[in-house]
Amino acid sequence: AGKSILVAGQNYGQGSSREHAALAPLYLGVRAVIAKSFARIHMANLINNGILPLTFADEADYDKISQGDILKLTHVRENVEGKDRFRVEDETKGISVEVVLDASPRLRDMLLAGGLLNYTKNAGQA
């Protein structure tokens, strides 16, 4: 409860280069965004706040998901650690869609730490 997945279209976050655009979803409980594509700076801000930025492997899958559908990501840590593609289950419709995490090893480590602040704090303890 309290954890949400936001589904978005093309160039999600366009014009939202300020960090506040990623803070609002964080405080609303958004833990992942699945989009057709991301605005580059906004994607970086999502990662800085520990929000998983995923794109649809097939953009047509966007139309398969409806507002209010219950989406489920499983094995998130394992997927972020070692996979570029994994599945999101739409429990409402009984289907799954493939999503892509396009992130460098450093950005993946940042996501696993819960964002830039935690990542930086943990790096200082190593």
Disulfide bonds with the S-S distance in Angstrom:
none
